[in-house]
Amino acid sequence: FTPIMVLITQREESSPLLSTSRKSTRSMAGALGVLAIFAMAAVVVFSTSHTRVALSGDGVVPADQLSFTKGEKVHFAAPKKMGDVAARMQMSAYFDKMGQTMDEAHKNAEKQSTMEARSELNSYFDTLNKQYVQLAQAEKAERKMAHPGKLDHAMGKDAEVMAKDEEVVMSKVSEGATDEVKVEEPKHAKKEEKKEKKEEEPKQAKEAAAAPVAPKKKSSLAITGDKVKVGFYMESMCPGCKYFTTHVLSTLLVDNDFNKMVDFQLYPYGNGQLTGTQIDCQHGAPECEGNQILACLQHHHPITDSDAGFVPTFVCMEGKDGLPKDEFKDCADANGLDTAAQETILACAAGDEGQKLALEAAVATESLNPPHEYAPWVTLNGKPLRDDAYELQEQVCGAYKGSAPAAVCSTSELKSIQQSLHNIGFSICPKDAGVV
């Protein structure tokens, strides 16, 4: 800038026409111009250096240095500075409502899913139950065809109703309708027929009381000998065996007239498993011990024509649900079996004699033909009675060829027994259940 100032000064001095005041004014203007030029140069230098700083690095202006970024910060900071409570409350309410909507949606979905799951489960069990009922009815019909027995003891129906029910089931089975077997309730006889029967019953009762007669139902198992052989294949801890003993045998085997007609034999083995001479009982070691006690009890106190022998103690044990050894002690005391007799039985059961007797019962059971299907299994002269075992008295009377006592085999006696059987059930221990 110095050369410019010198040039201006020289030009003013070399002009004689300009007055002194005019020269001074022009000198001031020149100085001001120089100052303006200097100021502009300073601005240019400052901006250039600042730009170099901003563009340093990768050559991109940092985001926080951009004008719109700074404006955005100011914009969002404004509500906080102003304390915009209303805006914050509105935003909070919005998100609260959104959360409630989502919760309700989840609950509805869960509820719907639960209802569908329950519906599917109920439908499944309904179908399963229908299949079970159909199979049970079909099996019942099949068993009746194979060996017509009274499976309706627990239903409380009279003989006429059971016979008609059986005919309905048989007709449906023969038509191939075993998938949906439904037993229809037969209609009762007309009132006139009932009156005629009532008038005839007193006459029949008088005739029956006059002398013993053979029952209407004759068994095909009759033999030429005097006594009918009855085999009872059971196990000491089987609920079905206990049920049969307490509901059927308990009254028959203490009747001397009945015992004169039968040769009753107990085989305490049931659904056990025989391997060589080793016996595994269905209900474990305590049952094996109980089986040997019963075998020894029968061996040392057999039934005779005038004495029930082991039966009272046996029936008492079958009426309890404890361990057979404990039951034997209590029942032996209750039925007058003295200490010496009890010790003999227990020594037999714990020794070689008891094992031998138990093995004989096992071999006899395994040798059955046809094989036993469950316990209790009752045979009459070697043939299985199956469901008719619950009518043992009638079966024995039908097979007995001697002079049957009126107190056992009269029509009225058998009829009363038949009526009492309607009030009892049917219980077994399946053979295929295995050792438990």
Summary of the structure (lengths in Angstrom):
residues: 436
radius of gyration: 55.1
end to end distance: 121.4
largest distance: 188.4
contacts: 1177
relative contact order: 0.10
helix: 65%
strand: 7%
